[in-house]
Amino acid sequence: MFLRHLRQQAERMYPLKVHPESRIADINDGQTDASPERIKLKQRKVPSPTPCSFFATGNLSDCIGQLPNLRYLFFAGLNVINESVLSLSSLFQNSTQTWREFRLLELGLRFQKVSGKIWSLLEREKAKRNRLERGQEASERKANACHEEEKEALISFKSHITDPSNRLSSWKGQNCCSWYGIRRSDSLHVTAIDLRNPNPDSLILDLNSQPVSTSDFPSTDLTGTIPSSLFSLTLIRKLKLSGVDLSEASRSTLWAKSISNLFMLRLLDLSNCGISGEVPVEQLFNLSRLSHLFMDFNFIASKIPSKLANLTSLSVLDLTRSNLQGHIPYLPQLKDLYVGSNSDRMVDLHSMLAVPWPQLESIDMSSTQVIGSIPPSIANITSLDDFIAYNSLIQGQIPASMMNLSSLEQLFLDMNSFTGEISPSISNLKSLHYLSLIQNSFKGSIPDTICSISSLHTLALAENSFIGNLPDCIGQLHDLSYLEVSFNMMNGTIPSLSLSFQNSTPYMVGLGFSGLTVLSGTIPSWLFNLPNLGYLDISFNSLQGVIPPNIKLKLFFIQTTLILRNNQLHGSIPRRIENIEALDLSILGISSNKLYGNIPSSVCQANSELMLLDLSNNNFAGTIPTSLGNCTSLIYLNLGGNNLSGVFQGNCKVRKS
């Protein structure tokens, strides 16, 4: 009766589907042939994985650990549970699945004398079971891999999107962290949504909800507002809204307040969102963990609040063309500062650089109003890599201390009012890749020491008052890919550059020698053998002779330009130039020379990419070739000042400007 009662109790408490012939195997069920010393096991064999149970009286046999399908174990009525029970450890060790399925362990302490070792064993196995159960729960959570409230927020977001390309088809089921564009943390919280769109027309938002999103939509046509439910994703770390039209939403202050609640944000991108008017930007500056802030290409009629200084973790700040005014406070961790294209912004470099910026690497203040000159204290920013300040009304000379910035890679000072000469100590800028000083008032000669900057890729010195010859050593700059010295007061001949541009592949090689005072002689033949020559302008000089016949101007995917106008060149158009398609020419300007002969019919093929053709003011004669009408890409044609006759035929349309 006792065993039957236990059997019923076990089946009631732990119902199992078992083999009909072996629900429970009894051991020594009151039979007289049982040994008083040992319990005899009389288990029926049950096909795995069908569970098996047994009840025991008397002493426990040590072979019990060999029962791989054991699920129920009752010790009630045993005289002694001795060290033989340690054989259970083999049962538990053999299969973690066995222990997870083990349903009932009843000791029946009222009827037993229990030794101490059994407790240590059972406690050890209990701890192991807890670890296994926790691991199983973690695995189940990982399989679901999504917090319910975050999944619901994403589903709400999807409901406000028109997705004709079906890119969000995976947004279903429980595991939202496996959905397209979703990124999660180890704790299974959504930390970023990246829906950058390869097709700008394939994702359109419904406009009937609250502002803003936790998504990245650069260069899309999304407009309006985004479900407020997205702000339940409080652990989000990246909020990218680049290209989303929030012009309507920006009329309210709710969007800024909502964003300020995302206290875990590290990156906030509101660039090119059409935000205008007075914006409560001070609320955005409560995000103390923020390291990247992009608010460029907006129309914000606000001042930079003093709270910006609270963003002590900020490493990237982009306010390009944002119309935000005011002083940039000291930010000790700032690496990249972009405040360019704000024509009304006044930048006081002397005040800004009065304190050290130990991490600052890039400064872009182009098209702003810099007060005065560049202070010598700029040399204190020893980590500076890029200094971009073109069209910024800067006056004075480049400070000598700036030549000590050994990490400087880019220096763009075009379209300012700089005076003085290029210091010979420019050779200290060993890391310099790009030097552009176009349209200033520099004078003197170009120092030979510039040739020691072996890393130089671009040297642009056009529209200044440099004199003398271009240093011959320029030809030793193997990494040089663009050289522009047009419209200076230099004279002499073009130095040999046959050794230059050797490492410029796959970049376009560009040469500009236009408008020098006296650049005389003939066009050297090596000039057209430079690898990857894609831009050549030697117009407005006194070059004589013929156009070299071995022209090589062919670059895949790059528009190539050949401008030789306003020289004293003579002869006919070389056969190589006739085949414009083979040259990949987009711009051909050879006007105002002494060229003669016919315009070859092959000058423009049907599939040519030629956009500008200027042959005016020469001595060309004959009829206008009908093939010119096949140039479907042609947008400018000038044949005036020649002895030509005939009319256009073919595909030629008048463009309205």
C-alpha positions in Angstrom: 0.0 0.0 0.0 2.8 2.4 0.8 4.5 1.9 -2.5 1.2 2.2 -4.3 0.6 5.4 -2.5 4.0 6.8 -3.5 3.4 5.6 -7.1 0.1 7.4 -7.3 1.6 10.5 -5.7 4.5 10.5 -8.2 2.2 10.1 -11.2 -0.1 12.9 -10.0 2.7 15.3 -9.2 4.9 14.5 -12.2 2.9 13.1 -15.1 5.0 11.4 -17.7 4.3 9.7 -21.0 6.0 6.4 -20.5 6.0 3.0 -22.2 2.7 1.3 -21.3 4.5 -1.8 -20.1 6.8 -0.1 -17.7 5.4 2.8 -15.8 7.3 2.2 -12.6 9.7 -0.6 -11.8 9.4 -1.9 -8.2 12.4 -3.1 -6.3 12.0 -5.7 -3.6 8.3 -5.0 -3.3 7.9 -6.8 0.1 9.1 -10.2 -1.3 10.7 -12.7 1.1 13.5 -13.6 -1.2 15.1 -10.2 -0.8 18.6 -10.2 0.7 18.7 -8.4 4.1 22.2 -7.2 3.1 21.6 -5.9 -0.5 18.7 -4.7 -2.5 18.1 -6.6 -5.7 17.2 -4.4 -8.6 14.5 -5.8 -10.8 14.2 -3.1 -13.4 12.5 -3.6 -16.7 14.4 -2.4 -19.7 12.7 0.7 -21.1 13.6 2.1 -24.5 15.5 5.4 -24.2 14.5 8.2 -23.6 11.4 6.8 -21.8 11.7 7.8 -18.2 12.1 5.2 -15.5 11.6 5.3 -11.7 12.1 3.0 -8.8 11.4 2.8 -5.1 13.7 1.2 -2.6 13.6 -0.3 0.9 16.6 -1.5 2.8 20.1 -0.6 1.8 20.9 1.0 -1.6 22.9 -0.8 -4.2 25.9 1.1 -5.6 25.0 0.1 -9.2 22.2 2.6 -9.1 24.4 5.1 -10.8 24.3 3.0 -14.0 20.7 3.7 -14.7 20.9 6.3 -17.5 17.1 6.8 -17.8 16.4 7.3 -14.1 14.0 10.2 -13.4 12.3 9.3 -10.1 14.2 8.2 -7.0 12.5 7.5 -3.6 14.7 6.5 -0.6 11.9 6.2 1.9 12.2 3.2 4.1 15.9 2.5 3.6 17.7 1.6 6.8 21.0 3.3 5.9 22.1 5.5 3.0 25.8 5.0 3.1 28.7 6.0 0.9 27.5 3.8 -1.9 25.1 6.6 -2.8 28.2 8.4 -4.2 27.7 6.2 -7.2 25.0 8.8 -8.1 27.7 11.1 -9.2 28.4 9.0 -12.2 24.7 9.2 -13.1 24.7 13.0 -12.8 28.1 13.4 -14.6 27.2 11.3 -17.6 24.5 13.4 -18.9 23.5 17.0 -18.1 20.2 16.2 -19.9 19.5 13.4 -17.4 19.8 15.7 -14.5 17.6 18.4 -16.1 14.9 15.7 -16.5 15.3 14.3 -13.1 12.0 15.0 -11.5 11.9 13.7 -7.9 14.4 12.8 -5.2 12.7 11.9 -1.9 14.8 10.9 1.0 12.1 10.0 3.5 14.3 11.1 6.4 11.9 9.8 9.1 12.9 6.2 8.2 16.6 6.6 7.6 20.0 7.1 9.1 21.8 9.4 6.7 25.6 9.7 6.7 27.2 13.2 6.3 28.7 12.5 2.9 25.3 12.2 1.3 24.5 15.8 2.2 27.7 17.2 0.6 27.0 15.1 -2.5 23.4 16.3 -2.8 24.3 19.9 -2.2 26.9 19.7 -4.8 24.5 18.1 -7.3 21.9 20.7 -6.3 24.3 23.5 -7.1 25.2 21.9 -10.4 21.5 21.6 -11.2 21.0 25.3 -10.5 23.8 26.2 -12.8 22.5 24.0 -15.5 19.0 25.5 -15.1 20.4 29.1 -15.2 22.3 28.1 -18.4 19.2 26.7 -19.9 17.3 29.8 -19.1 20.0 32.0 -20.6 20.0 29.8 -23.7 16.2 30.2 -24.0 16.5 34.0 -23.5 19.2 34.1 -26.2 16.9 32.1 -28.5 14.2 34.6 -28.0 16.9 37.3 -27.9 14.6 40.3 -27.5 13.0 42.2 -24.7 9.2 42.3 -25.2 8.8 46.1 -24.9 11.6 46.7 -27.4 10.1 44.2 -29.8 6.8 46.0 -29.6 8.5 49.3 -30.2 10.1 48.0 -33.3 6.9 46.5 -34.6 5.2 49.9 -34.0 8.0 51.5 -36.0 7.6 49.1 -38.9 3.8 49.8 -39.0 4.6 53.4 -39.9 6.9 52.5 -42.8 6.1 51.7 -46.5 8.6 49.2 -47.6 8.1 48.3 -51.2 11.5 46.5 -51.5 10.4 44.2 -48.6 13.7 44.8 -46.7 12.0 44.5 -43.4 10.4 41.1 -44.2 12.5 39.5 -41.4 10.8 41.8 -38.8 8.6 39.0 -37.4 8.8 36.3 -34.8 10.1 36.5 -31.3 13.8 37.0 -31.9 13.9 40.7 -32.8 17.6 40.8 -32.4 18.0 38.7 -35.5 15.9 41.1 -37.6 17.5 43.1 -40.5 19.4 46.1 -39.3 19.1 45.5 -35.6 22.1 45.4 -33.3 22.0 44.2 -29.8 24.2 44.1 -26.7 25.3 41.0 -24.7 22.3 41.7 -22.5 20.0 41.3 -25.5 19.0 45.0 -25.5 18.6 46.8 -28.8 21.5 49.2 -29.0 21.3 50.4 -32.7 19.1 50.4 -35.7 20.9 50.7 -39.0 18.6 50.8 -42.0 21.0 52.6 -44.4 19.2 52.4 -47.7 20.9 51.3 -51.0 17.8 52.4 -52.8 16.6 55.9 -51.5 13.1 55.3 -52.9 12.3 52.1 -51.1 11.6 53.3 -47.6 8.8 55.8 -46.9 7.5 56.8 -43.5 3.8 57.4 -42.5 3.4 60.9 -41.2 0.9 60.4 -38.4 2.9 60.0 -35.2 5.4 61.6 -32.8 9.0 62.6 -33.6 11.9 60.9 -34.1 13.6 57.6 -34.8 16.5 55.4 -33.8 17.5 54.7 -37.3 20.0 55.6 -40.0 18.5 56.9 -43.2 21.3 58.8 -45.1 20.2 60.3 -48.4 16.6 59.1 -48.2 13.4 60.9 -49.0 11.8 60.2 -45.6 9.7 63.0 -44.3 7.5 63.7 -41.3 7.7 62.1 -37.9 8.5 58.8 -36.3 6.6 56.8 -33.6 7.3 58.0 -30.0 7.4 54.3 -29.0 10.9 54.1 -30.3 12.0 56.1 -27.3 11.2 53.1 -25.0 14.5 51.8 -26.3 16.3 53.6 -23.5 19.5 51.6 -23.9 19.9 52.7 -27.5 23.5 53.9 -28.1 23.3 55.1 -31.7 20.6 57.4 -33.1 21.1 58.1 -36.8 18.6 60.2 -38.6 20.8 61.6 -41.3 18.7 62.6 -44.3 15.3 62.3 -42.6 13.2 65.4 -43.3 12.2 66.6 -39.8 11.2 70.1 -40.8 7.6 69.6 -39.6 8.7 67.9 -36.4 11.3 70.5 -35.6 8.5 73.1 -35.1 7.8 71.4 -31.7 10.3 70.9 -28.9 9.1 67.4 -28.1 11.6 65.7 -30.3 14.6 67.3 -28.5 13.1 66.4 -25.2 12.5 62.8 -26.2 16.0 62.4 -27.5 17.4 63.8 -24.2 15.7 60.8 -22.4 18.0 58.4 -24.3 20.6 58.6 -21.6 22.8 55.9 -23.0 23.3 57.6 -26.3 26.9 57.7 -27.6 26.2 58.8 -31.2 23.5 61.3 -32.3 23.3 62.1 -36.0 20.7 64.8 -37.0 22.6 65.9 -40.1 20.6 67.2 -43.1 17.2 66.8 -41.4 15.8 70.2 -42.3 15.7 71.3 -38.7 15.1 75.1 -38.6 14.2 77.9 -36.2 15.0 78.1 -32.5 15.8 74.6 -31.3 16.2 73.8 -27.6 19.7 72.3 -28.3 20.5 72.7 -24.6 18.3 69.6 -23.9 20.5 67.6 -26.3 23.5 68.6 -24.2 22.2 66.7 -21.2 23.5 63.5 -22.8 26.6 63.1 -20.7 27.7 59.9 -22.4 27.6 61.4 -25.9 30.8 61.0 -27.9 29.7 61.8 -31.5 27.3 64.7 -32.3 26.3 65.5 -35.9 24.0 68.5 -36.5 25.4 69.6 -39.9 23.3 70.9 -42.8 20.4 72.4 -40.9 19.1 75.9 -40.3 19.1 76.2 -36.5 18.6 79.8 -35.3 20.1 79.1 -31.9 23.2 79.8 -30.0 25.6 77.1 -28.7 24.7 76.9 -25.0 27.2 76.7 -22.2 25.9 73.3 -21.4 28.0 72.0 -24.4 30.9 72.0 -22.0 29.1 69.3 -20.0 29.7 66.8 -22.8 33.2 65.9 -21.5 33.2 62.7 -23.5 32.5 64.3 -26.8 35.1 63.4 -29.4 33.4 64.4 -32.7 31.4 67.6 -33.1 30.0 68.5 -36.6 28.1 71.8 -36.9 28.9 72.3 -40.6 26.3 74.6 -42.3 24.1 74.4 -39.2 23.8 78.2 -38.6 24.5 77.6 -34.9 26.3 80.6 -33.4 28.4 81.1 -30.4 31.7 80.1 -28.9 32.9 76.5 -28.8 33.7 75.7 -25.2 36.7 73.7 -24.1 36.1 70.0 -24.7 39.1 68.0 -23.4 38.3 64.8 -25.3 37.4 66.4 -28.6 39.2 64.9 -31.6 37.3 66.3 -34.7 35.7 69.7 -34.9 33.8 70.8 -38.0 32.2 74.2 -38.0 32.7 75.1 -41.7 30.2 76.6 -44.1 28.7 79.0 -41.6 29.4 82.3 -43.3 28.0 84.3 -40.4 30.0 82.5 -37.7 32.8 84.5 -36.1 35.7 82.3 -35.0 38.2 83.7 -32.6 41.2 81.4 -32.9 43.2 83.4 -30.4 40.6 82.8 -27.7 39.9 79.2 -28.6 43.6 78.2 -28.7 44.3 79.9 -25.4 43.8 76.5 -23.7 45.3 73.2 -24.8 43.4 70.7 -26.8 45.4 67.6 -26.1 43.2 65.2 -28.3 42.3 67.5 -31.2 43.2 66.0 -34.6 41.0 67.7 -37.2 39.7 71.3 -37.5 37.5 72.4 -40.3 36.5 76.1 -40.2 36.2 76.7 -43.9 33.8 79.4 -45.1 33.6 81.1 -41.7 34.8 84.5 -40.5 38.1 83.9 -38.6 39.1 87.0 -36.7 42.6 88.1 -37.6 45.4 85.6 -38.1 46.4 82.2 -37.1 47.9 82.5 -33.6 51.3 80.9 -32.9 49.6 78.9 -30.1 48.2 76.5 -32.8 51.5 74.7 -32.4 50.3 73.5 -28.9 47.9 71.2 -30.7 50.6 68.6 -31.2 48.1 65.9 -32.3 46.7 68.0 -35.2 46.4 66.1 -38.4 44.0 68.3 -40.5 43.6 72.0 -40.6 41.0 73.2 -43.1 40.3 76.9 -43.2 39.8 78.0 -46.8 37.6 81.0 -47.6 37.8 82.2 -44.0 39.1 85.8 -44.3 42.3 84.9 -42.5 45.0 87.5 -42.8 48.7 87.7 -42.0 51.3 85.0 -42.4 51.4 81.4 -41.6 53.0 81.3 -38.2 56.5 79.8 -38.1 55.4 77.6 -35.1 53.0 75.8 -37.4 55.9 74.2 -39.2 56.5 72.1 -36.0 53.2 70.2 -36.4 54.9 67.0 -37.5 51.6 65.1 -37.6 50.0 67.5 -40.0 48.6 65.7 -43.0 46.2 68.2 -44.6 46.6 71.9 -44.8 44.0 73.8 -46.8 44.3 77.6 -46.6 42.8 78.6 -50.0 41.0 81.8 -50.7 42.2 83.9 -47.8 44.5 86.9 -47.5 47.7 85.3 -46.5 50.9 87.2 -47.3 54.6 86.4 -47.0 56.6 83.5 -48.3 56.6 79.8 -47.8 59.1 79.1 -45.1 61.9 76.7 -46.0 61.1 74.9 -42.7 58.0 73.5 -44.3 60.2 70.5 -44.8 59.5 69.7 -41.1 56.0 68.6 -42.1 57.1 65.1 -42.9 53.6 63.7 -42.8 52.0 66.2 -45.1 49.8 64.8 -47.9 47.8 67.8 -49.1 49.1 71.4 -49.3 46.7 73.9 -50.9 47.3 77.6 -50.8 45.3 78.6 -53.9 44.2 82.3 -54.3 46.2 84.1 -51.7 49.0 86.7 -51.9 52.0 84.6 -51.3 55.1 85.8 -53.0 58.7 84.8 -53.4 60.0 81.5 -54.9 58.9 78.0 -54.0 61.6 76.6 -51.7 63.5 73.5 -52.8 63.0 72.1 -49.3 59.4 71.3 -50.2 60.8 68.4 -52.2 61.8 66.6 -49.0 58.2 66.0 -48.1 58.1 62.6 -49.8 54.5 61.9 -48.7 53.1 64.8 -50.7 50.1 63.9 -52.8 48.8 67.3 -53.7 50.6 70.6 -54.2 48.3 73.4 -55.2 49.8 76.9 -55.3 47.8 78.6 -58.1 46.7 82.2 -58.1 49.4 83.7 -56.0 52.5 85.8 -56.8 55.2 83.2 -56.8 58.2 84.0 -59.0 61.1 82.0 -60.4 61.2 78.5 -61.7 59.4 75.5 -60.4 62.0 73.5 -58.5 63.4 70.6 -60.6 63.3 68.3 -57.6 59.5 68.3 -57.8 60.0 65.4 -60.2 61.4 63.3 -57.3 58.0 63.3 -55.5 56.9 59.8 -56.5 53.6 60.0 -54.6 52.6 63.3 -56.2 49.2 63.0 -58.0 48.1 66.7 -58.4 50.3 69.7 -59.2 48.7 73.1 -59.7 50.8 76.2 -60.1 48.7 78.2 -62.6 48.4 81.9 -62.7 51.6 82.9 -60.9 54.5 85.0 -62.1 56.8 82.0 -62.7 58.7 81.5 -65.8 61.0 79.1 -67.5 60.3 75.6 -68.8 58.3 72.7 -67.4 60.7 70.7 -65.4 60.9 67.0 -66.1 58.3 65.1 -64.1 58.9 61.8 -65.7 59.8 60.3 -62.3 56.8 61.8 -60.5 53.3 60.2 -60.2 54.8 56.7 -60.1 52.8 55.8 -57.1 49.6 57.6 -58.0 47.7 54.6 -59.3 44.7 54.4 -59.3 44.4 58.2 -58.6 44.0 60.7 -61.4 47.2 62.7 -62.2 46.5 66.4 -62.6 48.9 69.1 -63.9 48.0 72.8 -64.0 50.5 75.2 -65.5 48.0 77.7 -66.9 48.7 81.4 -67.0 52.3 81.5 -66.0 54.2 84.6 -67.0 56.5 82.9 -69.5 56.3 79.2 -69.9 58.0 78.7 -73.2 59.4 76.0 -75.4 57.6 73.0 -76.8 55.4 70.6 -75.0 57.7 67.8 -73.8 56.8 64.4 -75.1 57.2 62.7 -71.7 54.3 64.8 -70.4 51.8 62.6 -72.2 53.4 59.4 -71.0 52.8 60.0 -67.4 50.8 57.0 -65.9 47.1 57.9 -65.3 47.4 61.5 -66.5 43.8 62.6 -66.4 44.0 66.4 -66.2 46.4 68.7 -68.0 46.0 72.5 -68.3 48.9 74.4 -69.8 46.8 77.2 -71.3 47.7 80.9 -71.5 51.4 80.4 -72.0 53.9 80.9 -74.8 54.3 77.2 -75.8 55.2 76.5 -79.4 55.5 73.6 -81.7 52.9 70.8 -82.4 50.8 68.8 -80.1 52.7 65.6 -79.3 51.2 62.6 -81.2 51.6 60.1 -78.4 48.9 61.5 -76.1 47.7 59.1 -73.4 44.7 60.4 -71.6 42.6 57.4 -70.7 41.2 56.8 -67.2 38.3 54.5 -66.5 35.5 56.1 -64.5 37.2 59.5 -64.4 36.5 62.5 -66.6 39.7 63.5 -68.3 40.6 67.0 -69.4 43.1 68.4 -71.9 43.3 72.2 -72.1 46.0 73.8 -74.4 44.2 77.0 -75.3 45.9 80.4 -75.8 49.3 79.2 -76.8 51.2 79.3 -80.1 50.8 75.7 -81.1 50.5 74.8 -84.8 49.9 71.8 -87.0 46.8 69.6 -87.2 44.9 67.6 -84.6 47.0 64.5 -83.9 45.5 61.2 -85.0 45.3 60.0 -81.3 43.1 63.0 -80.4 40.9 62.2 -83.4 39.7 59.1 -81.6 38.2 60.8 -78.6 36.6 57.6 -77.4 39.9 55.9 -77.0 41.2 58.8 -74.9 38.1 59.0 -72.7 38.2 62.7 -73.0 35.4 64.7 -71.4 36.9 68.2 -72.0 39.0 69.2 -75.0 40.0 72.9 -75.2 42.6 73.8 -77.8 41.2 77.2 -78.8 43.3 80.3 -79.7 46.3 78.6 -81.2 47.5 78.3 -84.8 46.1 74.8 -85.6 44.9 74.0 -89.1 43.5 71.3 -91.3 40.2 69.6 -91.2 38.2 68.6 -88.2 38.3 64.8 -88.4 35.0 63.0 -88.4 36.3 60.6 -85.7 36.6 63.5 -83.2 33.3 62.4 -81.7 32.0 58.9 -81.7 28.4 57.9 -81.0 29.3 56.5 -77.5 31.8 59.3 -76.6 31.7 60.9 -73.2 32.8 64.3 -74.6 31.0 67.1 -72.9 33.0 70.2 -74.0 34.7 70.8 -77.3 36.3 74.2 -78.0 38.2 74.5 -81.3 37.6 78.2 -81.8 40.0 80.8 -83.0 42.3 78.5 -85.0 42.7 78.0 -88.8 40.6 74.9 -89.3 38.9 74.6 -92.7 36.5 72.4 -94.5 33.0 71.3 -93.6 31.6 70.6 -90.1 31.6 66.8 -89.7 28.1 65.4 -89.3 29.5 63.0 -86.6 29.4 65.8 -84.2 25.6 65.4 -84.0 26.1 61.9 -82.5 27.8 63.3 -79.4 24.9 62.8 -77.0 26.9 63.9 -74.0 28.0 67.2 -75.6 26.8 70.3 -73.7 29.3 72.9 -75.1 30.6 73.3 -78.6 32.5 76.3 -80.0 33.8 76.2 -83.6 33.9 80.0 -84.1 36.8 81.9 -85.6 37.7 79.2 -88.2 37.1 78.7 -92.0 34.4 76.1 -91.6 31.1 75.6 -93.5 28.1 73.4 -93.2 25.4 72.8 -90.6 24.8 70.3 -87.8 23.0 67.1 -88.6 21.8 64.4 -86.3 21.0 64.5 -82.6 21.6 68.0 -81.5 19.3 69.9 -79.1 19.3 73.4 -77.9 19.8 73.7 -74.1 18.0 76.4 -72.1 20.1 77.9 -69.4 
